[in-house]
Amino acid sequence: MKKTLLTIATMALILTGCKHKTELGSGINLDNLDTTANAADDFYQYACGGWMKNHPLDAEHSRYGSFDALGENLQEQLRGIIDSVSAGQNEKGSIADKIATLYNIGMDSTRLQEQGAAPLKPYLDEIAAIKNNAGAWEQLLKMHHRGNHVLFGVFGEADKDDAKQCIAWAYQTGLGLGDRDYYLTDEGNNKNVRAGYVDLMTKEFALAGYDQMSGIRADKLAQMVMNFETRLAKSQNTRLENRDPQGTFNRYTIDQAKTLAPNIDWQGYFTSMNILKGLETFNIAQPKYIKEVSLVLKDTDVEILKAYFAWHEINAAASYLSDDFVNANFDFYGRLLSGREQNRPRWKRVTATVDGALGEAMGQLYVERYFPAEAKQRMETLVDNLMVALGQRIDMATWMTDQTKANAHEKLSTILVKIGYPNKWRDYSKLEINDDSYYANIVRSNVFDMDYMLSKINKPMDRDEWQMTPQTVNAYYNPTTNEICFPAGILQPPFFDMTADEAANYGAIGVVIGHELTHGFDDQGRQYDKDGNLNDWWTEDDANNFNTNKQALINAFNECIALDDPELGLIHGNGELTLGENIADNGGLHVSYLAMQNAMAKGQLNKNLMDGYTPEQRFFLAYAAVWASNIRPQAALQLTQMDVHSLGRNRVNIALPQVTEFIEAFNIQEGNGMWLAPEKRALLW
């Protein structure tokens, strides 16, 4: 599973080899600071308080931060690309025609209102006609072909014993609320979430007319689905259990899978998906859940299965239908779950849809317009410098034996670096975009993507393939291909300042790169060898030392407060769930700080005070500025329950006290809020 930095914006324009220029600024925007706060007590408020005051949340956002601002800019850039390709006469079936047609049909609000639920009706008619559980199985196959993974899903991923080969993986899916805990615990706002979910289903069953098709009242249909999904949730892995690479890799032959789950026709399934040929074994990531699905297929009343299938058809379509559907979905998923007050403008939603359906085609146009070749070259230099620093940090690890250090160096030396855009572009010639209905095009796009993904199974992995489009505002590390990727979308301002001294750039982008590199050696990534295989390359003593040292991060993030709200309650962080990202932040800070010291020794940055701050202080101020944001309580609660990343404030105030160089840079003393005793500080990479 690839590891991302979330939507943090990285930038690739550091000239680490250039000499210091006296005209360079500090890279610290003084307006972003809150100097009335004490940096030694609340560094996040000190470094980001001005930014938060100057960027209050608007009605459209549940969270707005520095990287969200970059995402908004990206939307404007993509809209400009769409406008430019839509301006002229395009050849039918060309990329420009597909982009323009999909965008225009999504923007045609009059037609969307006139069509109402009509684009959805053929699929609901099929479901209403189901007579028995055998018919329900046939419907499941059709829905999976359309990318709607009811009950479970099958995808193509690397064989963790032979990462050069792509095999089929069966996963737990099929919950409209996304995570089992919403159904099973009363933490935070979960009771209201469940009630709101039932209300949403009731409204949309009626809007779609499925209550009349089925002869069952909409509220009863909604409760049937809620009860059924709750049953599924009880057998699903927790998010923490799904972080275990060993626990989620369970190889089965088809005969063995039949024994585990006899009511799932595995051979028929793989035949239907056109992946039976060459399939010797496949992975079942969550066997306990798949076993329950087998029971469900045997003992569930067909009307319940039909209601469940109908709901997932409706929910998948709602964003692409009339405003009644869109508004109902927003009231639940946007307003109740995340606290947003109003939906995004239609043009932003449709731009995101075009970007999702024609990602690399849009990316190719984006790169031509916004990503100069010299940016890629400069990024390559910076990554090289960070890799040198990580190698130095490995050598400095007193808790690690020479044997494991040698293996770590070997893995580091084989990391594949991807910057900007892929060397080859995806072919969209077989994707049909027609002027019939918005949702019909979404279905065709989903089928196109499913066929593309399934075509990789039982074949060698393509290590050159990208898992993000060039315009994505994100970055990732993938352990099975041992690669780090920095798409062009994040390689732009405001996260790198060409006019700034390098100390701030190392604190911002440098830490981002170090973060992704460290994912290769976090609690999950360290279990994969240089070839991407799930393979224990550690000595027993080193593994024990690693586990002992990581406990400091687990403890710190378990104890921190994620939310203290009069209505939603007091919620602490989850140190186990967020461990991988917290290790990566910790490593990224240490690695990039060392890279800055290397640059300083070569005279590549200003050693003097700039705007009153030393290079070391500018480094940590720039790091904190990356996480400046305002967030609604509902969004903070949702992210704490669902996300493997800690909240921005804690990625500063809990992460930085772990770093001795930060303690020294701001003269933090025992008794200060940012103080952490040396024996409690985590030191891995």
C-alpha positions in Angstrom: 0.0 0.0 0.0 1.5 3.3 -1.0 2.2 5.9 1.7 1.3 9.5 1.0 2.0 12.7 2.8 -1.7 13.6 2.5 -2.3 16.8 0.5 0.9 18.5 1.6 2.4 20.6 -1.2 6.0 20.0 -2.0 8.1 22.1 -4.4 11.1 21.2 -6.4 13.0 24.3 -7.2 15.9 24.3 -4.7 19.3 25.0 -6.1 21.3 23.3 -3.4 24.5 23.7 -5.4 24.3 27.4 -5.8 26.2 29.9 -3.7 24.4 32.1 -1.3 23.0 35.3 -2.7 22.8 38.2 -0.3 19.4 39.4 -1.9 17.6 36.2 -0.8 15.0 36.7 1.8 14.4 34.7 5.0 11.6 32.6 3.5 9.5 33.4 6.6 6.4 35.5 6.1 6.3 37.6 9.3 2.5 38.1 8.8 2.0 34.4 9.3 3.4 34.6 12.9 1.7 35.3 16.1 4.5 36.9 18.2 2.1 37.4 21.1 2.3 33.6 21.7 5.3 32.0 23.4 7.1 29.8 20.9 8.4 27.7 23.8 4.9 26.9 25.0 2.8 26.7 21.8 5.0 26.7 18.7 2.1 26.0 16.3 0.3 29.2 17.5 3.5 31.2 17.3 4.5 30.0 13.8 1.0 29.8 12.3 -1.3 32.0 14.3 -1.1 35.0 11.9 -1.8 32.7 9.0 -4.9 31.3 10.7 -6.2 34.8 11.6 -5.7 35.9 8.0 -7.3 32.9 6.4 -10.6 32.2 8.3 -12.7 29.3 7.1 -15.3 30.1 4.5 -18.6 28.2 4.1 -17.1 25.9 1.4 -14.3 24.4 3.5 -14.2 22.2 6.5 -10.4 22.6 6.6 -8.3 25.2 4.9 -4.5 25.2 5.1 -1.4 26.0 3.1 -1.7 22.9 1.0 -5.4 23.4 0.5 -4.6 26.9 -1.0 -2.3 25.1 -3.5 -5.2 22.8 -4.3 -7.5 25.8 -5.0 -4.8 27.2 -7.4 -4.6 23.9 -9.1 -8.4 23.9 -9.7 -8.0 27.3 -11.4 -5.2 25.9 -13.6 -7.2 22.9 -14.6 -10.2 25.1 -15.4 -8.0 27.2 -17.7 -6.9 24.0 -19.5 -10.5 22.9 -19.9 -11.6 26.3 -21.2 -8.7 26.4 -23.7 -9.5 22.9 -25.2 -13.2 23.7 -25.2 -12.8 27.0 -27.2 -12.4 25.5 -30.6 -13.8 22.8 -32.8 -12.5 19.4 -31.7 -12.3 16.2 -33.7 -14.8 13.7 -32.4 -13.2 11.2 -30.0 -10.1 13.3 -29.5 -8.8 14.0 -26.0 -9.9 17.7 -26.4 -13.3 16.5 -27.4 -13.6 14.1 -24.5 -12.5 16.8 -22.0 -14.9 19.4 -23.4 -17.9 17.1 -23.7 -17.6 15.7 -20.2 -17.1 19.2 -18.7 -20.0 20.7 -20.7 -22.5 18.0 -19.8 -21.6 18.2 -16.2 -22.1 22.0 -16.2 -25.5 21.7 -18.0 -27.6 22.2 -14.9 -30.8 22.5 -16.9 -30.4 19.1 -18.5 -29.4 17.5 -15.1 -32.6 18.8 -13.5 -34.7 17.6 -16.4 -33.2 14.1 -16.4 -33.6 13.8 -12.6 -33.1 10.1 -11.7 -33.6 8.8 -15.3 -29.9 8.0 -15.9 -30.0 5.7 -12.8 -33.3 4.0 -13.6 -32.0 1.2 -15.9 -29.7 -0.1 -13.1 -32.5 0.1 -10.5 -34.8 -1.8 -12.8 -32.3 -4.6 -13.0 -32.1 -4.8 -9.2 -35.9 -4.7 -8.8 -36.2 -7.6 -11.1 -34.0 -9.9 -9.1 -35.9 -13.0 -8.0 -33.4 -15.0 -5.8 -29.9 -15.0 -4.4 -28.5 -16.5 -7.6 -29.8 -13.4 -9.3 -28.2 -11.2 -6.6 -24.9 -12.8 -7.4 -25.2 -12.0 -11.1 -26.0 -8.4 -10.1 -22.9 -8.2 -7.9 -20.8 -9.2 -10.9 -22.4 -6.4 -13.0 -21.8 -3.9 -10.3 -18.2 -4.9 -9.8 -17.6 -4.5 -13.6 -18.8 -0.9 -13.1 -16.4 -0.3 -10.3 -19.1 -0.5 -7.6 -17.6 -2.9 -5.2 -20.5 -4.1 -3.1 -19.8 -6.7 -0.4 -16.1 -7.1 -1.4 -13.7 -5.9 -4.1 -11.0 -7.5 -6.2 -8.0 -5.4 -7.3 -4.6 -5.9 -8.8 -1.6 -5.4 -6.6 1.9 -6.7 -6.2 2.5 -10.2 -4.9 4.3 -9.6 -1.6 6.4 -12.7 -2.0 7.4 -11.7 -5.5 6.8 -8.0 -5.9 7.6 -8.0 -9.6 4.3 -9.9 -10.3 0.8 -8.4 -10.1 -1.8 -10.7 -8.5 -5.5 -10.4 -7.5 -6.3 -9.1 -4.0 -9.7 -9.5 -2.5 -10.6 -6.8 0.0 -13.3 -5.8 2.4 -15.6 -3.1 1.0 -19.2 -2.2 0.8 -19.9 0.1 3.7 -21.6 3.4 2.8 -20.1 5.1 5.8 -16.6 3.9 4.8 -15.4 2.6 8.2 -16.7 -0.1 10.6 -16.3 2.1 13.7 -19.1 4.5 12.5 -21.5 1.5 12.9 -20.1 -0.1 16.0 -19.0 2.7 18.4 -20.6 5.7 20.0 -17.4 7.7 20.1 -17.7 11.4 19.1 -20.6 12.0 16.8 -21.2 8.5 15.6 -24.8 8.2 16.9 -25.8 11.3 14.9 -23.8 10.0 11.9 -25.8 6.8 11.9 -29.1 8.6 12.2 -28.1 11.0 9.4 -27.1 8.1 7.2 -30.5 6.5 7.6 -32.1 9.8 6.8 -30.0 10.2 3.7 -30.9 6.8 2.5 -34.6 7.4 3.1 -34.5 10.6 1.1 -32.6 9.2 -1.8 -34.6 5.9 -2.0 -37.6 8.1 -2.5 -35.9 10.5 -5.0 -34.8 7.5 -7.1 -38.3 6.0 -7.0 -36.9 2.7 -5.6 -39.6 2.6 -2.9 -42.2 2.4 -5.6 -40.3 -0.2 -7.6 -39.8 -2.5 -4.6 -43.1 -1.9 -2.9 -41.3 -1.2 0.3 -41.4 2.2 2.1 -38.2 4.2 1.8 -37.7 4.4 5.5 -37.9 0.7 5.9 -35.5 0.2 3.0 -33.0 2.5 4.7 -33.3 0.6 8.0 -32.8 -2.7 6.1 -29.6 -1.4 4.6 -28.4 0.0 7.9 -28.9 -3.3 9.7 -27.2 -5.2 6.9 -24.2 -3.0 6.7 -23.9 -3.1 10.5 -23.6 -6.9 10.2 -20.9 -6.5 7.6 -19.1 -4.0 9.8 -18.8 -6.5 12.7 -16.6 -8.8 10.6 -14.4 -6.2 9.1 -10.8 -5.5 10.1 -10.2 -2.3 12.0 -8.0 0.4 10.3 -5.2 -0.5 12.7 -5.4 -4.2 11.7 -5.3 -3.2 8.1 -1.9 -1.5 8.7 -0.3 -4.9 9.3 1.3 -6.1 6.0 1.8 -9.6 7.3 -1.8 -9.9 8.5 -3.3 -8.7 5.3 -1.4 -11.1 3.0 -3.0 -14.5 2.9 -2.4 -16.6 -0.2 -5.2 -18.9 -1.4 -5.7 -21.2 -4.3 -9.2 -21.2 -5.7 -9.9 -24.5 -4.0 -8.7 -23.2 -0.7 -10.8 -20.1 -1.1 -13.8 -22.3 -1.8 -13.2 -24.0 1.5 -13.0 -20.6 3.3 -16.0 -19.1 1.5 -18.0 -21.8 -0.2 -20.9 -19.5 -1.3 -18.6 -17.3 -3.4 -18.2 -18.7 -6.9 -14.5 -17.7 -7.2 -13.9 -19.4 -10.5 -17.0 -17.8 -11.9 -16.0 -14.5 -10.5 -12.5 -14.5 -12.0 -13.9 -15.8 -15.3 -16.4 -12.9 -15.4 -13.6 -10.4 -14.7 -11.5 -12.0 -17.4 -8.6 -12.8 -15.0 -8.9 -16.6 -14.6 -6.2 -17.3 -17.2 -2.8 -17.5 -15.4 -4.4 -17.2 -12.0 -2.7 -19.8 -9.7 -3.2 -18.1 -6.3 -4.6 -14.8 -5.1 -4.6 -12.9 -1.8 -7.5 -12.5 0.6 -6.6 -9.5 2.7 -9.3 -10.0 5.3 -10.3 -13.8 5.5 -12.6 -13.3 8.4 -14.7 -10.8 6.5 -14.8 -12.8 3.3 -16.0 -15.8 5.3 -18.8 -13.6 6.6 -19.7 -12.5 3.0 -20.0 -16.1 2.1 -22.6 -16.6 4.8 -24.4 -13.4 3.8 -24.8 -14.6 0.3 -26.4 -17.8 1.6 -28.7 -16.6 4.4 -29.7 -13.1 3.6 -33.3 -12.4 2.3 -33.1 -11.4 -1.3 -35.1 -8.2 -0.6 -32.4 -7.1 1.8 -29.7 -7.7 -0.8 -31.7 -5.9 -3.4 -32.1 -2.9 -1.0 -28.4 -2.9 -0.3 -27.5 -3.1 -4.0 -30.0 -0.4 -4.9 -28.6 2.0 -2.2 -25.1 1.6 -3.5 -26.2 2.3 -7.0 -28.0 5.4 -5.9 -25.1 6.6 -3.7 -22.6 6.1 -6.5 -24.7 8.1 -8.9 -26.0 10.9 -6.6 -23.2 13.4 -7.3 -23.9 13.2 -11.0 -27.7 13.6 -11.0 -30.1 16.5 -10.3 -29.6 19.0 -7.5 -32.0 17.1 -5.2 -29.6 14.2 -5.1 -26.5 16.4 -4.9 -27.9 18.5 -2.0 -29.0 15.5 0.0 -25.6 14.0 -0.3 -23.9 17.2 0.7 -26.1 17.6 3.7 -24.8 14.3 5.0 -21.3 13.8 3.7 -20.4 17.5 3.6 -22.4 19.2 6.4 -22.9 16.5 9.0 -19.7 14.6 8.6 -17.2 17.4 8.0 -19.0 20.6 9.0 -18.9 22.3 5.7 -21.6 25.0 5.3 -22.1 25.0 1.6 -21.1 22.8 -1.4 -18.3 23.6 -3.8 -19.3 25.6 -6.9 -20.5 23.3 -9.7 -17.4 24.2 -11.8 -15.0 22.9 -9.2 -17.0 19.7 -8.8 -17.1 19.1 -12.5 -13.4 20.0 -13.0 -12.6 17.4 -10.4 -14.7 14.8 -12.3 -13.0 15.5 -15.6 -9.6 15.3 -13.8 -10.7 11.9 -12.3 -11.9 10.4 -15.6 -9.1 11.7 -17.8 -6.3 12.1 -15.3 -3.1 11.6 -17.3 -4.6 13.2 -20.4 -5.2 16.3 -18.3 -1.8 15.8 -16.7 0.0 15.9 -20.1 -1.6 19.3 -20.9 -0.9 20.5 -17.3 2.8 19.6 -17.6 3.2 21.4 -21.0 1.7 24.5 -19.5 3.0 24.7 -15.9 6.0 22.4 -15.3 9.3 23.6 -16.8 12.1 21.1 -17.5 14.5 22.9 -15.1 12.2 22.3 -12.2 12.6 18.5 -12.6 16.3 18.8 -12.8 16.5 20.9 -9.6 14.3 18.5 -7.8 16.5 15.6 -8.8 19.5 17.4 -7.2 17.6 18.0 -4.0 16.4 14.4 -3.7 20.0 13.3 -4.1 21.1 15.5 -1.3 18.3 14.2 1.0 19.3 10.6 0.2 22.9 11.3 1.1 21.7 12.7 4.4 19.5 9.7 5.1 22.5 7.5 4.5 24.4 9.5 7.1 21.5 9.1 9.5 21.5 5.4 9.1 25.2 5.3 9.9 24.5 7.4 13.0 21.9 5.0 14.4 23.5 3.6 17.5 20.7 1.2 18.0 21.3 -0.6 14.7 23.9 -3.3 14.0 26.3 -3.1 11.0 24.6 -6.0 9.2 21.2 -4.2 9.2 22.8 -0.9 8.4 24.3 -2.5 5.3 20.9 -3.8 4.2 19.3 -0.4 4.9 21.9 1.3 2.7 21.2 -1.3 -0.1 17.5 -0.5 0.1 18.1 3.2 0.1 20.4 3.0 -3.0 17.7 1.2 -5.0 14.8 3.6 -4.3 13.3 4.7 -7.6 12.7 8.4 -7.8 9.8 9.8 -9.9 9.5 13.5 -10.4 7.0 15.6 -12.3 5.4 13.3 -14.8 5.7 9.7 -16.2 7.9 8.8 -19.2 4.9 7.3 -21.0 1.3 8.4 -21.0 -1.9 6.4 -20.6 -4.0 5.7 -23.7 -7.6 7.0 -23.5 -8.6 6.1 -27.0 -11.1 3.4 -25.9 -12.8 5.6 -23.3 -16.2 6.7 -24.7 -17.4 10.2 -23.7 -20.8 10.9 -25.2 -23.4 13.7 -25.0 -26.1 11.5 -23.4 -26.0 12.0 -19.6 -23.4 13.0 -17.1 -23.8 9.7 -15.1 -23.7 7.5 -18.2 -20.2 8.9 -18.9 -19.2 8.2 -15.3 -20.3 4.6 -15.6 -18.3 4.3 -18.9 -15.3 5.8 -17.2 -15.5 3.4 -14.3 -15.8 0.4 -16.6 -12.8 1.7 -18.5 -10.7 2.1 -15.3 -11.8 -1.3 -14.0 -10.8 -3.0 -17.3 -7.4 -1.2 -17.1 -6.8 -2.3 -13.6 -7.9 -5.9 -14.1 -5.7 -6.2 -17.2 -2.6 -6.0 -15.1 -3.4 -9.1 -13.0 -1.3 -12.2 -13.6 1.3 -10.1 -15.4 4.6 -8.5 -14.4 4.3 -5.2 -12.5 5.1 -2.1 -14.5 7.5 -0.2 -12.3 7.4 2.8 -14.5 3.6 3.3 -14.0 2.6 6.2 -11.8 0.0 5.8 -9.0 -0.8 9.5 -9.1 -1.4 11.9 -12.0 1.1 14.7 -12.6 -1.3 17.4 -11.4 -2.0 15.7 -8.1 -1.3 17.8 -5.0 0.4 15.0 -3.0 3.4 12.7 -2.9 3.9 9.0 -2.1 6.2 6.2 -1.2 5.2 2.7 -2.5 6.9 -0.2 -0.6 6.3 -2.9 -3.2 8.1 -0.9 -5.9 10.4 0.9 -3.5 9.7 4.2 -5.1 9.1 7.8 -4.1 7.0 10.1 -6.3 6.6 13.8 -6.5 4.0 14.8 -9.1 4.3 18.2 -10.8 1.1 19.4 -9.1 2.9 19.8 -5.8 6.1 21.1 -7.3 5.2 24.8 -7.3 4.8 27.7 -4.9 3.8 28.6 -2.3 5.8 25.8 -0.7 9.1 26.8 -2.3 10.2 30.3 -2.5 12.8 31.0 -5.2 13.7 34.2 -3.5 14.2 32.6 -0.1 17.3 31.4 1.7 17.8 27.6 1.6 17.2 27.1 5.4 13.5 27.7 5.0 13.4 25.5 1.9 15.0 22.6 3.7 12.5 23.1 6.5 9.5 22.9 4.1 10.3 20.8 1.0 13.3 19.1 2.4 11.3 17.6 5.2 8.6 16.5 2.7 11.2 14.6 0.7 12.7 13.2 3.8 9.3 12.2 5.0 8.7 10.1 1.8 12.1 8.5 2.0 11.6 7.6 5.6 8.4 5.7 4.7 10.7 3.1 3.3 11.9 2.5 6.9 8.8 3.2 9.0 6.9 0.5 10.9 5.3 -0.8 7.7 8.0 0.1 5.0 10.8 -1.6 7.0 9.1 -5.0 6.5 9.8 -4.8 2.7 13.2 -5.4 1.2 14.9 -3.5 -1.6 13.0 -5.5 -4.2 9.6 -4.7 -2.6 9.1 -8.2 -1.2 7.6 -8.7 2.3 10.8 -10.0 3.8 12.4 -9.6 7.2 15.9 -8.2 6.5 16.5 -7.1 10.1 18.4 -8.9 12.9 16.2 -9.7 15.9 18.0 -7.2 18.1 17.5 -4.4 15.6 13.8 -5.2 15.2 13.4 -5.2 19.0 15.3 -1.9 19.3 13.2 -0.3 16.6 10.0 -1.4 18.3 11.2 0.0 21.6 12.2 3.4 20.1 8.9 3.8 18.2 6.9 3.5 21.4 7.9 7.1 22.3 5.9 8.3 19.3 3.0 6.0 20.0 2.8 7.3 23.5 3.1 11.0 22.5 0.3 10.9 19.9 -2.0 8.7 22.1 -1.7 11.4 24.8 -2.2 14.4 22.6 -5.6 16.1 22.3 -7.1 16.0 18.8 -10.4 17.6 19.7 -11.9 19.3 22.7 -15.4 20.4 21.8 -18.4 21.0 24.0 -20.7 19.1 21.6 -18.4 16.4 20.2 -16.4 15.8 23.4 -12.7 15.3 24.2 -10.9 13.1 21.7 -7.3 12.0 21.9 -5.0 11.1 19.0 -4.4 7.5 17.9 -0.7 6.9 18.1 -0.9 3.3 16.7 -3.0 4.3 13.6 -0.9 7.3 12.8 2.5 5.7 13.6 3.8 5.3 10.1 3.2 9.0 9.2 4.6 10.2 12.6 7.7 8.1 12.0 8.0 9.7 8.6 7.7 13.2 10.0 10.2 12.4 12.6 12.7 11.0 10.1 12.0 13.7 7.6 12.8 16.4 10.2 16.1 14.7 11.2 17.2 13.9 7.7 16.4 17.3 6.2 18.0 19.1 9.1 21.2 17.2 8.5 21.0 18.0 4.8 20.7 21.7 5.8 23.8 21.3 7.9 25.7 19.8 5.0 24.6 22.7 2.8 25.6 25.2 5.5 29.1 23.6 5.7 29.5 24.2 2.0 28.4 27.9 2.3 25.1 27.3 0.5 22.9 29.2 2.9 23.0 32.3 5.0 24.4 31.6 8.5 23.4 35.0 9.8 20.1 36.2 11.4 17.5 37.0 8.8 14.3 38.8 10.0 15.7 38.1 13.5 15.9 34.3 13.1 18.9 31.9 12.8 19.0 29.3 10.0 18.0 26.7 12.5 15.0 28.7 13.6 14.0 29.4 10.1 14.1 25.7 9.3 11.5 24.9 12.0 9.3 27.9 11.3 9.1 26.9 7.7 8.2 23.3 8.7 5.4 24.5 10.9 4.1 26.9 8.2 3.5 23.8 5.9 0.8 22.7 8.4 -0.9 26.1 9.0 -4.6 25.5 8.8 -8.1 26.2 10.2 -10.4 23.2 10.7 -13.9 22.6 11.9 -14.6 20.4 14.9 -16.5 17.9 12.7 -13.6 17.6 10.3 -11.1 17.2 13.1 -13.2 14.4 14.5 -13.7 12.7 11.2 -10.0 12.8 10.3 -9.0 11.5 13.8 -11.3 8.5 13.4 -10.4 7.7 9.8 -7.0 9.1 8.8 -3.6 7.7 9.3 -2.2 11.2 9.4 -2.2 13.3 12.6 -3.9 16.7 12.6 -1.7 19.6 11.5 -1.3 21.2 14.9 -0.1 17.9 16.4 2.3 17.3 13.5 4.0 20.5 14.8 3.5 20.6 18.6 3.9 16.9 19.2 6.4 16.1 16.5 8.9 19.0 17.1 9.6 18.3 20.8 10.9 14.9 19.7 13.7 16.7 17.9 16.6 17.9 20.1 17.8 20.4 17.5 14.4 22.1 17.8 14.7 22.2 21.6 18.1 23.9 21.2 17.1 26.3 18.4 14.4 27.9 20.5 16.0 27.4 23.9 13.1 25.3 25.2 13.4 24.7 28.9 12.0 22.2 31.3 8.6 23.6 32.3 7.8 25.0 28.9 4.8 23.6 27.0 7.1 22.4 24.1 9.6 20.7 26.4 10.0 16.9 26.3 12.5 15.2 28.4 15.4 13.6 26.4 14.6 10.1 27.5 11.1 10.5 26.1 12.2 11.6 22.6 11.9 9.2 19.7 15.1 8.7 17.7 14.8 6.2 14.8 16.1 7.8 11.6 
